[in-house]
Structure formats: structure tokens, C-alpha cells
Amino acid sequence: MNKLFAIIAATAALNLVTTVHAAGNADAGKQKAAVCAACHGADGNSPTDGFPKLAGQHESYLLKQLQDYKAGTRKDPIMAGQVAALSDQDMADLSAYFAAQAVSVGAADKKLIPAGNDLYRGGNPANKVSACIGCHGPAGKGNPAAKFPSLGGQHAAYIAKQLKAFRDGSRSNDAGKMMRNIAAGMTDAEIEAVSSVSSGLN
């Protein structure tokens, strides 16, 4: 357990040492977000689970993801095209706008709550799966300083998709391979359960 906290602390420290970026302007971001609405909803609450909710997500996390898409360190053909023409200021403004919106409340599948709660709060030491609560908090709010995302309210299917992407290595923009190492020990059933519980946190 001490090793886990040492890794979390080191990762948080690394994420704090970043280049100074232009401050985001939420009002400007609202105007720029019109093109995002088709997939993510006008207020960042995407209507389908094929696309993530951006509303209420940490500004620091949103900005990092946009930067990673533009740099190619996070892969997605749709997002690669969307960010290609965005300036640093555009990305900062969009991040500020979506962070300022309220995320719609999610709901966990009742039959998955026991298993999901156990994994979220206690992990699975036998498979070296750390408890989610250590980085994402008891209410799924994440940690903006460390760029750990908020999970509460997010579509469960989207969370599951990302965990599987970390597990198979198709997503690799996690600092220190933290999420890849955790997801590597997770079964499909564990991913489904913890994704559902995470979505219902608020």
C-alpha cells in the first residue's frame, strides 16, 4: 500500500511540473464549442454513451487530453481531425467552458454495485489492481492538480472502453503507465462492475 501511495505522489508531482499555459476563457470557449456539440452535447453532456461527457470535468484534465490528441500521444481519428486546427488558446478556452458546466447524474446498475464497490474502494490485491478511490476519491471527483479525471456521472460504457484501451495498450497517455498497469489485472466483469459504480458516484 505504501508503494501505491508513493507512485501516486510521484505522478502528482510530475503532473504539477508543467509549462504555463494561457488561461482559459469559458465565454470564448462557449462560442468555440459549437462544433463539439454534435458528439458531446451543447453543454458537454453527451446524449449517447459512444462519446464522453465533458461537462464538469477538470479543466486541467480536459486541456491535457486535447493536447495529447494534437500531439498524437492519445489516438482517435475523430479527435485528431477536430484538434488539428486548434490553437493553445482554443484548447484552453474549450477546457474552461466544459469544466464550468454541470455534469448530468449517472446511475449504477444495482446488480453490479456490490462487486463494483469492492473494487473501487478496495481494489484486488491478488491481481495487483489498486483501489480507484486512491486517485479518484470517494465521490469520484478525481484530482485536478494531478490531472486524475472525475468519473462521477460519466457514461459507464465510456469508462469501460477506456479501461479496456488501457489494458490492451491502445491508450497510453497515462503518466508512468499507472492506468495501464492497473487495468492489466482487471477482468471484463471487473471492468463492467467498477465502470458502472464509478458512473453513479456524485
Residue, then its C-alpha position, 0 to 999 in steps of 0.5 A: m500500500n505504501k508503494l501505491f501511495a508513493i507512485i501516486a505522489a510521484t505522478a502528482a508531482l510530475n503532473l504539477v511540473t508543467t509549462v504555463h499555459a494561457a488561461g482559459n476563457a469559458d465565454a470564448g470557449k462557449q462560442k468555440a464549442a459549437v462544433c463539439a456539440a454534435c458528439h458531446g452535447a451543447d453543454g458537454n453532456s453527451p446524449t449517447d454513451g459512444f462519446p464522453k461527457l465533458a461537462g464538469q470535468h477538470e479543466s486541467y484534465l480536459l486541456k491535457q487530453l486535447q493536447d495529447y490528441k494534437a500531439g498524437t500521444r492519445k489516438d482517435p481519428i475523430m479527435a485528431g481531425q477536430v484538434a488539428a486546427l486548434s490553437d493553445q488558446d482554443m484548447a484552453d478556452l474549450s477546457a474552461y467552458f466544459a469544466a464550468q458546466a454541470v455534469s448530468v447524474g449517472a446511475a449504477d446498475k444495482k446488480l453490479i454495485p456490490a462487486g463494483n464497490d469492492l473494487y473501487r474502494g478496495g481494489n484486488p490485491a491478488n491481481k495487483v489492481s489498486a483501489c480507484i478511490g486512491c486517485h479518484g476519491p470517494a465521490g469520484k471527483g478525481n484530482p485536478a492538480a494531478k490531472f486524475p479525471s472525475l468519473g462521477g456521472q460519466h457514461a459507464a460504457y465510456i469508462a469501460k472502453q477506456l479501461k479496456a484501451f488501457r489494458d490492451g495498450s491502445r491508450s497510453n497517455d497515462a503518466g508512468k503507465m499507472m492506468r495501464n498497469i492497473a487495468a492489466g489485472m482487471t477482468d471484463a466483469e471487473i471492468e463492467a462492475v467498477s465502470s458502472v459504480s464509478s458512473g453513479l458516484n456524485 
